[in-house]
Amino acid sequence: MTTTSPATGEQPLDDDAQRLAELGYKQELRRKWSGFSNFAISFSIISILAGCFTTFGQAWNNGGPVAISWGWPLISIFILIIGFCMSELVSAYPTAGGIYWWAATMGKPVHGWFTGWLNLVGLVAVTASVDYGCATFLNLTLSALFDGWAGTLNQAFLLFVIILALHGIINIYGHAIIDVLQNISVWWHVAGAAAVVLILIIVPDHHQSFQFVFTERFNNSGFGNGDHNGLMFWFFILPLGFLLTQYTITGFDACAHVSEETRGASHAAARGLWQSIFYSAIGGWILLLAFLFAATDVDAINKAGGFSGAIFETALTPVMFKIVIVISTIGQFFCGMSCVTSMSRMTYAFSRDRAVPGWRLWSKVDRNGTPVYAIIAGTIAGGVLTLPALYQYNGIPVAFYAVVSVAVIGLYLAFLIPIALRLRMGDRFRPGPWTLGRKYKVLGWIAVIEIAIISIYFIMPFTPAAVPFSDDFTWSAVNYAPLAIGGVLLAVWLWWRISARHWFTGPRRTIEEQGVAPDVANTP
């Protein structure tokens, strides 16, 4: 496996522009991001200060400590394999369209069509879920700091809308510093996570045992009458708990989406992608183990639906509790900001190739090289997708977990298509400077199988009340991820059959480079 060092400024800018021209595009976005900034955006979107805090309850209720202490490193290995496969592809094709472009180029326009829409829906959903999680923690912070702040569900949604709007504004008007903010975000996550771990080690009067952390099992899902020994637990309940890891370590395709703004992208974006996964996996595991060792009041945590805030509230002093929540909230704010950046670049690139209705508007950039209208459209779409979060079932944010599932399924299905096409191309694929060599076959198949399995699990009901035709069925408990993803796939398929197949030809060249041909023909 080749792991060449990223060029962070020493490679002439003309080389990047030349490579982009070979792929068919003129340089419109400002190419001023360093290799570290490219790594930083994916590291910030993965955000162990976001996913580890907001979806902790999903693993706690579906498997308990073993779903976290063992599940996190196990699933992280599979995700890293997916990352390696995608690093090879971004090294060969460093474009803002990212995985959509890869699929259309290695396959046919229809592959790019479905990949692009899955990726776009996934990016909108991950933006919405991160900002809603940030709003939830900000709501908790305000209720802890101010007696007059009730911390209601409606207040959380209001904060969500405000945060989403702020992230849009920062991305529109902060063009000169957005890459610097990404770098700051990395150090906040590193220092913040370290601070939280130290607080959870030093402040609590006592901790859980190693036996609890590495062997204890819970089944608070409602399925199987709480049984945590049978086949249902091991093959259905426990895998639902893996959503914690699968959701937290996602969005790393951002390295590809900002590759047109990155210097030495063929090296830097490839390295930034897999390293963002690797370092997040290590840091996240340490952070989650600190959570588990501090989780001494199991009854209180269960009563709170597995919410991570219950750990801090019961194990820490009021002051330290507030410090931990503030650290996480700020980290989540940085994460949401990065999500909007990635989402807007994907919207811009997909619109540049005329796949999105109103593409002329979404593919426009202002004089600063910022896709303003793509940012506005994406943030509004995220707000609409999250409207069901105004309702909860028995205190459990089922709608929030559904948005999380939409993000996971949309993004990982979009990752699956180009990885499968790379496998099909075999030796016809022309790699960039960062390549897997002959290892691409075994790693590619592992990635494809893992994505297929998790996509099935995350459309399943999270609670018995979400099972259609059951006695306790209620729409407020439904995991609407299959409805959202299924609806999108059906609409996209119908649109393709009725109209798009007649005019959508995949990536459209915006530059004609004499004597330069694309690396890969659109051959099946």
C-alpha positions as CSV (number, residue, x, y, z in Angstrom):
1,M,0.0,0.0,0.0
2,T,1.4,3.4,-1.0
3,T,1.1,6.1,1.6
4,T,3.0,9.0,0.1
5,S,3.2,12.2,2.0
6,P,0.8,15.0,1.0
7,A,2.1,18.1,-0.7
8,T,1.1,21.1,1.3
9,G,2.1,23.9,-0.8
10,E,5.3,22.8,-2.5
11,Q,3.6,21.4,-5.6
12,P,2.9,24.2,-8.1
13,L,-0.7,25.4,-8.3
14,D,-0.6,24.8,-12.1
15,D,-0.2,21.1,-11.6
16,D,-3.5,20.9,-9.6
17,A,-5.3,23.0,-12.2
18,Q,-3.8,20.9,-15.0
19,R,-5.1,17.7,-13.3
20,L,-8.5,19.2,-12.9
21,A,-8.5,20.2,-16.5
22,E,-7.7,16.6,-17.5
23,L,-10.8,15.6,-15.5
24,G,-12.8,18.2,-17.5
25,Y,-13.2,21.2,-15.2
26,K,-11.8,24.7,-15.0
27,Q,-10.6,26.0,-11.6
28,E,-13.5,28.0,-10.2
29,L,-13.2,27.3,-6.5
30,R,-10.3,28.9,-4.6
31,R,-7.4,26.4,-4.2
32,K,-6.0,27.6,-0.9
33,W,-6.5,24.7,1.4
34,S,-3.5,22.9,2.8
35,G,-3.2,19.1,3.2
36,F,-3.9,19.6,7.0
37,S,-7.0,21.6,6.2
38,N,-8.3,18.9,3.9
39,F,-7.7,16.3,6.7
40,A,-9.3,18.8,9.2
41,I,-12.7,19.0,7.5
42,S,-13.3,15.2,7.5
43,F,-11.9,14.9,11.1
44,S,-14.3,17.7,12.1
45,I,-17.3,16.1,10.4
46,I,-16.6,12.7,12.0
47,S,-16.4,14.7,15.3
48,I,-16.0,12.4,18.3
49,L,-17.4,15.3,20.3
50,A,-20.6,15.0,18.3
51,G,-21.4,11.4,17.5
52,C,-20.0,9.9,20.6
53,F,-22.2,12.2,22.7
54,T,-25.4,12.3,20.7
55,T,-25.8,8.7,19.6
56,F,-24.3,7.0,22.8
57,G,-27.9,6.1,23.8
58,Q,-28.4,4.0,20.7
59,A,-25.5,1.7,21.6
60,W,-26.3,1.8,25.4
61,N,-29.9,0.6,24.8
62,N,-29.0,-1.9,22.1
63,G,-26.2,-4.0,23.6
64,G,-25.0,-1.9,26.4
65,P,-21.2,-1.5,27.2
66,V,-20.2,-4.4,24.9
67,A,-21.7,-2.6,21.9
68,I,-19.4,0.3,22.7
69,S,-16.2,-1.2,24.2
70,W,-16.0,-4.0,21.6
71,G,-18.3,-2.7,18.9
72,W,-16.5,0.6,18.3
73,P,-13.1,-0.8,17.4
74,L,-14.6,-3.7,15.4
75,I,-16.8,-1.5,13.2
76,S,-13.9,1.1,13.0
77,I,-11.8,-1.4,11.3
78,F,-14.4,-2.0,8.6
79,I,-14.9,1.7,8.1
80,L,-11.1,2.2,7.8
81,I,-11.2,-0.4,5.0
82,I,-13.9,1.6,3.3
83,G,-11.7,4.7,3.7
84,F,-8.7,3.0,2.1
85,C,-10.8,2.1,-0.9
86,M,-12.1,5.7,-1.2
87,S,-8.6,7.1,-0.7
88,E,-7.4,5.3,-3.8
89,L,-10.3,6.8,-5.8
90,V,-9.9,10.4,-4.7
91,S,-6.2,10.1,-5.5
92,A,-7.1,9.2,-9.0
93,Y,-10.0,11.6,-9.4
94,P,-9.6,14.7,-7.1
95,T,-12.9,16.5,-8.0
96,A,-15.5,18.3,-5.9
97,G,-18.1,15.8,-7.2
98,G,-16.2,13.1,-5.4
99,I,-17.9,9.8,-5.3
100,Y,-20.6,10.8,-7.8
101,W,-17.9,11.6,-10.4
102,W,-16.1,8.4,-9.7
103,A,-19.2,6.3,-10.2
104,A,-20.2,8.1,-13.5
105,T,-16.6,7.8,-14.9
106,M,-16.0,4.2,-13.9
107,G,-19.5,3.1,-14.8
108,K,-22.3,4.7,-16.7
109,P,-24.3,7.9,-16.3
110,V,-27.0,5.9,-14.3
111,H,-24.4,4.9,-11.7
112,G,-23.4,8.6,-11.3
113,W,-27.1,9.6,-11.1
114,F,-28.0,7.3,-8.2
115,T,-24.7,7.8,-6.4
116,G,-25.0,11.6,-6.6
117,W,-28.5,11.6,-5.2
118,L,-27.7,9.2,-2.4
119,N,-24.7,11.2,-1.5
120,L,-26.6,14.5,-1.6
121,V,-29.4,13.1,0.6
122,G,-26.9,11.6,3.0
123,L,-25.0,14.9,3.3
124,V,-28.2,16.9,4.0
125,A,-29.2,14.3,6.6
126,V,-25.8,14.3,8.4
127,T,-25.8,18.1,8.5
128,A,-29.3,18.1,9.9
129,S,-28.5,15.4,12.5
130,V,-25.3,17.1,13.7
131,D,-26.9,20.5,14.0
132,Y,-29.9,19.0,15.8
133,G,-27.6,17.2,18.2
134,C,-25.7,20.4,18.8
135,A,-29.0,22.1,19.5
136,T,-29.9,19.4,22.0
137,F,-26.7,19.9,23.9
138,L,-27.0,23.7,23.8
139,N,-30.5,23.3,25.1
140,L,-29.2,21.2,28.0
141,T,-26.4,23.8,28.6
142,L,-28.9,26.7,28.7
143,S,-31.2,24.9,31.1
144,A,-28.3,24.1,33.4
145,L,-27.1,27.7,33.3
146,F,-30.3,29.6,33.5
147,D,-33.3,28.8,35.7
148,G,-35.8,30.4,33.3
149,W,-34.8,28.1,30.4
150,A,-37.0,25.1,30.4
151,G,-35.1,23.1,27.8
152,T,-38.3,22.0,26.0
153,L,-38.4,20.1,22.7
154,N,-39.7,23.2,20.9
155,Q,-36.8,25.3,22.3
156,A,-34.4,22.6,21.0
157,F,-35.9,22.9,17.5
158,L,-35.7,26.6,17.6
159,L,-32.0,26.4,18.6
160,F,-31.5,23.9,15.7
161,V,-32.9,26.4,13.2
162,I,-30.7,29.2,14.5
163,I,-27.5,27.0,14.5
164,L,-28.3,25.8,10.9
165,A,-28.7,29.4,9.8
166,L,-25.5,30.5,11.5
167,H,-23.6,27.7,9.7
168,G,-25.0,28.9,6.4
169,I,-23.9,32.5,7.2
170,I,-20.4,31.4,8.2
171,N,-19.9,29.4,5.0
172,I,-21.2,32.3,2.9
173,Y,-19.4,35.2,4.5
174,G,-16.4,33.4,6.1
175,H,-14.7,32.4,2.8
176,A,-11.4,34.0,3.9
177,I,-11.2,32.0,7.2
178,I,-13.2,28.8,6.6
179,D,-10.1,26.7,6.2
180,V,-8.5,28.3,9.3
181,L,-11.7,27.4,11.2
182,Q,-11.4,23.8,10.1
183,N,-7.8,23.8,11.5
184,I,-9.0,25.3,14.8
185,S,-11.7,22.6,14.9
186,V,-9.2,19.8,14.9
187,W,-7.3,21.2,17.9
188,W,-10.6,21.9,19.7
189,H,-11.6,18.2,19.2
190,V,-8.2,16.9,20.3
191,A,-7.9,19.2,23.4
192,G,-11.6,19.0,24.2
193,A,-11.7,15.2,24.1
194,A,-8.6,14.9,26.2
195,A,-10.1,17.3,28.7
196,V,-13.3,15.3,28.9
197,V,-11.4,12.1,29.5
198,L,-9.3,13.6,32.2
199,I,-12.4,15.0,33.9
200,L,-14.1,11.6,33.8
201,I,-11.0,10.0,35.3
202,I,-10.2,12.5,38.1
203,V,-13.6,13.9,39.3
204,P,-15.9,10.9,39.9
205,D,-15.6,9.3,43.4
206,H,-15.6,5.8,41.9
207,H,-15.7,4.1,38.6
208,Q,-17.1,1.0,37.0
209,S,-15.0,-2.2,36.8
210,F,-13.3,-3.6,33.7
211,Q,-15.8,-6.4,33.9
212,F,-18.7,-4.0,33.5
213,V,-17.1,-2.1,30.7
214,F,-16.0,-5.1,28.6
215,T,-18.6,-7.7,29.4
216,E,-21.9,-6.1,30.6
217,R,-24.8,-6.4,28.2
218,F,-28.1,-4.5,28.1
219,N,-31.3,-4.8,26.0
220,N,-33.4,-1.7,26.6
221,S,-34.8,-1.8,23.1
222,G,-38.1,-3.4,24.1
223,F,-37.5,-6.4,21.8
224,G,-37.2,-9.8,23.3
225,N,-38.4,-8.8,26.7
226,G,-35.0,-7.5,27.7
227,D,-33.2,-10.8,26.9
228,H,-29.5,-10.2,26.4
229,N,-28.4,-13.8,25.8
230,G,-30.4,-15.2,22.9
231,L,-30.0,-15.1,19.2
232,M,-32.2,-12.0,18.9
233,F,-29.7,-10.1,21.0
234,W,-26.6,-11.1,19.2
235,F,-28.0,-10.9,15.6
236,F,-30.5,-8.1,15.8
237,I,-30.3,-6.0,19.0
238,L,-26.5,-5.7,19.2
239,P,-26.0,-4.7,15.5
240,L,-28.5,-1.9,16.0
241,G,-26.1,-0.6,18.7
242,F,-23.4,-0.3,16.1
243,L,-25.2,2.7,14.6
244,L,-23.1,4.7,17.2
245,T,-19.9,3.9,15.4
246,Q,-21.2,3.8,11.9
247,Y,-22.8,7.2,12.3
248,T,-20.0,8.9,14.1
249,I,-17.3,7.8,11.6
250,T,-18.9,9.1,8.5
251,G,-18.8,12.2,6.2
252,F,-15.1,11.5,5.4
253,D,-15.9,12.0,1.8
254,A,-15.6,15.7,2.5
255,C,-11.9,15.3,1.7
256,A,-13.0,14.6,-1.9
257,H,-15.6,17.4,-2.0
258,V,-13.0,20.0,-1.1
259,S,-10.2,18.5,-3.2
260,E,-10.7,21.2,-5.9
261,E,-9.7,23.7,-3.1
262,T,-6.8,21.7,-1.8
263,R,-3.2,22.0,-2.9
264,G,-1.6,18.8,-4.0
265,A,-5.0,17.1,-3.9
266,S,-4.0,13.8,-5.4
267,H,-1.8,13.2,-2.4
268,A,-3.4,15.3,0.3
269,A,-7.0,14.3,-0.1
270,A,-6.2,10.6,-0.2
271,R,-4.1,10.8,3.0
272,G,-6.5,13.2,4.7
273,L,-9.4,10.8,4.1
274,W,-8.0,7.6,5.7
275,Q,-6.2,9.4,8.5
276,S,-9.3,11.3,9.6
277,I,-10.9,7.8,10.1
278,F,-7.9,6.3,11.8
279,Y,-7.3,9.1,14.4
280,S,-11.0,9.5,15.0
281,A,-11.4,5.8,15.7
282,I,-8.6,5.9,18.3
283,G,-9.7,9.1,20.0
284,G,-13.3,8.1,20.0
285,W,-12.6,4.7,21.6
286,I,-10.7,6.3,24.4
287,L,-13.4,8.9,24.9
288,L,-16.2,6.3,25.0
289,L,-14.3,4.0,27.4
290,A,-14.1,7.1,29.8
291,F,-17.9,7.4,29.4
292,L,-18.4,3.8,30.4
293,F,-16.0,3.8,33.4
294,A,-17.9,6.9,34.7
295,A,-21.3,5.3,34.1
296,T,-21.9,4.3,37.7
297,D,-25.6,5.2,38.1
298,V,-27.0,2.7,35.6
299,D,-30.6,3.2,36.7
300,A,-30.4,7.0,36.1
301,I,-28.8,6.5,32.6
302,N,-31.5,3.9,31.7
303,K,-34.2,6.3,32.9
304,A,-32.7,9.0,30.6
305,G,-33.0,6.6,27.6
306,G,-29.2,6.1,27.6
307,F,-28.5,9.8,27.0
308,S,-24.8,10.5,27.6
309,G,-25.6,13.6,29.5
310,A,-27.0,11.4,32.4
311,I,-23.5,10.0,32.9
312,F,-22.0,13.4,33.3
313,E,-24.8,14.7,35.5
314,T,-24.6,11.8,37.9
315,A,-20.8,11.3,38.0
316,L,-19.6,14.9,38.0
317,T,-20.0,18.0,40.1
318,P,-22.4,20.6,38.6
319,V,-19.5,22.8,37.4
320,M,-17.7,19.9,35.7
321,F,-20.9,18.7,34.2
322,K,-21.4,22.1,32.6
323,I,-17.8,22.2,31.3
324,V,-18.1,18.8,29.6
325,I,-21.4,19.8,28.0
326,V,-20.0,23.1,26.7
327,I,-16.9,21.4,25.3
328,S,-19.1,19.0,23.4
329,T,-21.5,21.7,22.2
330,I,-18.7,23.8,20.7
331,G,-17.2,20.7,19.1
332,Q,-20.6,19.9,17.5
333,F,-20.9,23.5,16.3
334,F,-17.6,23.1,14.5
335,C,-18.8,19.8,13.1
336,G,-22.0,21.3,11.7
337,M,-20.0,24.1,10.1
338,S,-17.9,21.6,8.3
339,C,-20.9,19.5,7.2
340,V,-22.4,22.5,5.5
341,T,-19.1,23.1,3.7
342,S,-19.0,19.6,2.4
343,M,-22.7,19.5,1.5
344,S,-22.5,22.7,-0.4
345,R,-19.5,21.6,-2.5
346,M,-21.3,18.4,-3.4
347,T,-24.5,20.3,-4.4
348,Y,-22.4,22.7,-6.4
349,A,-20.6,19.9,-8.3
350,F,-23.7,17.8,-8.9
351,S,-25.5,20.9,-10.2
352,R,-22.5,21.8,-12.3
353,D,-23.3,18.6,-14.2
354,R,-27.0,19.6,-14.4
355,A,-28.4,16.8,-12.3
356,V,-30.2,19.0,-9.7
357,P,-33.4,21.0,-10.7
358,G,-32.4,24.7,-10.8
359,W,-28.8,23.7,-11.5
360,R,-27.9,27.1,-12.9
361,L,-28.5,28.7,-9.5
362,W,-26.9,26.0,-7.3
363,S,-23.8,25.9,-9.5
364,K,-23.1,29.6,-9.3
365,V,-20.1,30.8,-7.3
366,D,-19.7,34.4,-6.1
367,R,-16.6,36.5,-6.6
368,N,-15.0,34.8,-3.6
369,G,-15.4,31.3,-5.2
370,T,-18.3,30.4,-2.7
371,P,-21.4,28.4,-3.9
372,V,-23.8,30.7,-2.0
373,Y,-27.1,29.4,-3.3
374,A,-26.0,25.7,-2.8
375,I,-25.3,26.6,0.8
376,I,-28.7,28.2,1.2
377,A,-30.6,25.3,-0.5
378,G,-28.8,22.6,1.6
379,T,-29.5,24.2,4.9
380,I,-33.2,24.7,4.1
381,A,-33.4,21.0,3.0
382,G,-31.8,20.0,6.3
383,G,-34.4,21.9,8.3
384,V,-37.3,20.3,6.4
385,L,-35.9,16.8,6.9
386,T,-35.7,17.3,10.6
387,L,-39.3,18.5,11.2
388,P,-40.3,15.1,12.6
389,A,-37.8,15.7,15.5
390,L,-40.5,17.9,17.0
391,Y,-42.0,14.7,18.3
392,Q,-40.5,12.0,20.6
393,Y,-41.6,8.6,21.7
394,N,-41.4,7.9,25.5
395,G,-38.6,10.4,25.8
396,I,-36.5,8.7,23.1
397,P,-35.6,10.8,20.1
398,V,-36.7,8.2,17.5
399,A,-37.0,10.9,14.8
400,F,-33.4,12.0,15.5
401,Y,-32.2,8.4,15.2
402,A,-34.1,8.1,11.9
403,V,-32.3,11.2,10.5
404,V,-29.1,9.6,11.6
405,S,-30.1,6.4,9.8
406,V,-30.9,8.4,6.6
407,A,-27.4,9.9,6.8
408,V,-25.7,6.5,7.3
409,I,-27.6,4.7,4.7
410,G,-27.5,7.5,2.1
411,L,-23.8,8.1,2.5
412,Y,-22.6,4.5,2.7
413,L,-24.8,3.3,-0.2
414,A,-23.2,6.1,-2.2
415,F,-19.8,4.9,-1.1
416,L,-20.7,1.3,-2.2
417,I,-21.4,2.1,-5.8
418,P,-17.9,3.4,-6.9
419,I,-16.1,0.9,-4.7
420,A,-18.0,-1.9,-6.5
421,L,-17.3,-0.3,-9.9
422,R,-13.6,-0.1,-9.0
423,L,-13.7,-3.9,-8.4
424,R,-15.4,-4.5,-11.7
425,M,-12.8,-2.4,-13.6
426,G,-9.9,-4.4,-12.3
427,D,-6.7,-3.6,-14.2
428,R,-8.4,-1.1,-16.4
429,F,-8.4,1.4,-13.5
430,R,-5.6,3.9,-13.6
431,P,-4.6,4.7,-10.1
432,G,-3.3,8.0,-8.8
433,P,-0.2,8.5,-6.6
434,W,-1.9,6.8,-3.6
435,T,-2.9,3.3,-4.5
436,L,-3.9,0.0,-2.8
437,G,-2.0,-2.1,-5.4
438,R,-3.3,-5.7,-5.6
439,K,-4.9,-5.4,-2.1
440,Y,-7.9,-3.5,-3.7
441,K,-9.7,-6.8,-4.4
442,V,-10.0,-8.1,-0.8
443,L,-10.4,-4.7,0.7
444,G,-13.1,-3.8,-1.9
445,W,-15.1,-6.9,-1.3
446,I,-15.0,-6.4,2.5
447,A,-16.2,-2.8,2.1
448,V,-19.1,-3.8,-0.2
449,I,-20.3,-6.6,2.1
450,E,-20.1,-4.5,5.2
451,I,-22.1,-1.6,3.7
452,A,-24.8,-4.0,2.4
453,I,-25.2,-5.5,5.9
454,I,-25.4,-2.2,7.8
455,S,-27.8,-0.7,5.2
456,I,-30.3,-3.5,6.0
457,Y,-30.0,-3.1,9.8
458,F,-30.5,0.6,9.9
459,I,-33.9,0.5,8.2
460,M,-35.2,-1.8,10.9
461,P,-37.6,-0.5,13.7
462,F,-35.8,0.8,16.8
463,T,-38.6,-0.2,19.1
464,P,-41.6,-2.7,19.1
465,A,-44.0,0.2,18.8
466,A,-42.5,0.9,15.4
467,V,-43.4,-2.5,14.0
468,P,-46.4,-2.2,11.6
469,F,-49.6,-4.0,12.6
470,S,-48.4,-4.6,16.2
471,D,-50.7,-3.9,19.1
472,D,-48.6,-1.0,20.3
473,F,-47.8,0.5,16.9
474,T,-47.6,4.3,16.8
475,W,-46.4,6.5,14.0
476,S,-44.4,8.6,16.4
477,A,-42.1,5.7,17.0
478,V,-41.5,4.8,13.4
479,N,-38.0,4.8,11.9
480,Y,-38.8,6.8,8.8
481,A,-35.3,6.1,7.3
482,P,-36.7,3.4,4.9
483,L,-39.5,5.8,3.9
484,A,-37.1,8.6,3.3
485,I,-34.4,6.6,1.5
486,G,-37.0,4.4,-0.3
487,G,-38.9,7.5,-1.4
488,V,-35.8,9.1,-2.7
489,L,-34.7,6.0,-4.6
490,L,-38.2,5.6,-6.1
491,A,-38.4,9.2,-7.1
492,V,-34.8,9.2,-8.6
493,W,-35.5,5.9,-10.4
494,L,-38.8,7.2,-11.9
495,W,-37.1,10.5,-12.9
496,W,-34.4,8.5,-14.6
497,R,-36.8,6.3,-16.5
498,I,-39.1,9.0,-17.6
499,S,-36.7,11.9,-18.3
500,A,-33.1,12.0,-17.0
501,R,-31.8,9.0,-19.1
502,H,-32.5,11.0,-22.2
503,W,-30.4,14.0,-21.2
504,F,-28.1,13.2,-18.2
505,T,-24.8,12.1,-19.6
506,G,-22.7,12.3,-16.4
507,P,-19.9,14.7,-15.8
508,R,-19.9,17.6,-18.3
509,R,-16.6,19.2,-19.3
510,T,-16.4,22.9,-18.4
511,I,-12.9,23.2,-20.1
512,E,-11.5,21.8,-23.2
513,E,-7.8,20.9,-22.9
514,Q,-6.1,20.2,-26.2
515,G,-4.3,17.0,-26.3
516,V,-5.7,15.9,-22.9
517,A,-8.1,13.0,-22.6
518,P,-9.8,11.7,-19.5
519,D,-8.1,8.7,-17.8
520,V,-11.1,6.4,-18.0
521,A,-13.6,6.0,-20.7
522,N,-17.3,5.6,-19.7
523,T,-17.2,1.9,-20.4
524,P,-19.2,-0.7,-18.4
